Amino acid sequence: MKPSAKGSKFRGKVSTNARKQKTEGSSYGYLKLPKGINIWTPDLKVASRGETEWIDILPYIVTDPRHPDRDPNLEIATPNTLWYRRPFIIHRNIGVGKDTVVCPTSFGKKCPICEARANLLKNGDKEAADALKQSKRSLYVVVPLKTSNYKEVPHIFDISQACFQYLLNDELATKEHWGDFPDLEDGLSLEIRFAKKTLYKNDYAEASRIDMHEREEGYNPKILEKVPNLDEMLNVLSYKELEAKLLEFTDTEEEEEEVTPNEEVTPEPEPEPEPENDGNDENCASCEGSGQNTRGNTCRICKGSGIKPTEKKNIMKPEPEPEPEPEPEPEPEPENDGNECPHGMRFGTDLESDDCCNECDAWQACADKHTEMQDEK
């Protein structure tokens, strides 16, 4: 077929799309990865051998005016400043696909899942409410060191706060000079020992020790051009989309997914399960069960236990539950021969003169007698 004189309808469109593909990244679950940026995860084999992993944590330029760590007085995590992490919150097992979704409260917005959980707690359904509870996580930009599995370029590190940040907070509380670790020129390298943990048949890594060392050399500030914006990396569904997903249901459970081996090709990240209590105690309202306050110190309310103080239980010597007392046998109601009031009043005369008339089995007969007596008058 001879091309139209007016030109092809595809002119300019294909080339424009090609340029977009070169700069467009991938979407994995709740993460939107920029082009060329991969995920870094601790190696469980290394953790099993008791060996350490080395990383540099780089800062990124904050753009979210509602950043969770924001402190205008100290110029922490305010727009156009450098900060080293992006905290956020997730909900697990939502909808038919049992998806993990970002809670909109991470960006200061309303969340239908949190609202549904609050209603369940209000109605006393703690088991159903626990299925919708929040899990705190953090994103970091890291450069893997001393490994052949990853290139020494910026990667994304996504992990629960209970598995990394809380331990980091403890170390920084006693070693204040370590607080410079994210600095580009004078920062420190982190040597981390991870422990292999298992929860609900899923293996995950939890930091058990962190040491910091002087870097061999600093980073050129121009590297910030290659550092992704963590504020723009979270895929947040709208209120209506989350509400619709929450209302989905299925009669069959999905098969467990196989664990993807650690490799440079980025797998779809599956959040590791977070350590929990046994489900019989209510989380401390002050620290939300973490055992630590916002500064990383021991919570003064629950003394670091993470459990609401007024509801702590003695798990060593549980008190036996008292046997229920037998209910007394109900007294048989007096039989009515149709001509007597079972409550001792005048049959036909005292109709509706007492509250007991409302539930009396002889009410109709008494009413008929009352009508008959009125007719005789």
Secondary structure, 3 states (H helix, E strand, C coil): CCCCCCCCCCCCHHHHHHHHHHHCCEEECCEEECCCCCECCCCHHHHHCCCEEEEEEECEECCCCCCCCCEHHHCECCCCCEECCEEEEEEEEECCCCEEEECHHHHCCCCHHHHHHHHHHHCCCHHHHHCCCCEEEEEEEEEEECCCCCCCCCEEEEEEHHHCHHHHHHHHHHCHHHHHCCCCCCCEEEEEEEEEEEECCEEEEEEEEEEEEECCCCCCHHHHHCCCCHHHCECCCCHHHHHHHHCCCCCCCCCCCCCCCCCCCCCCCCCCCCCCCCCCCCECCCCCCCCECCCCCECCCCCCCCECHHHCCCCCCCCCCCCCCCCCCCCCCCCCCCCCCCCCCCCCCCCCCCHHHHHCCCHHHHHHHHHHHHHHC
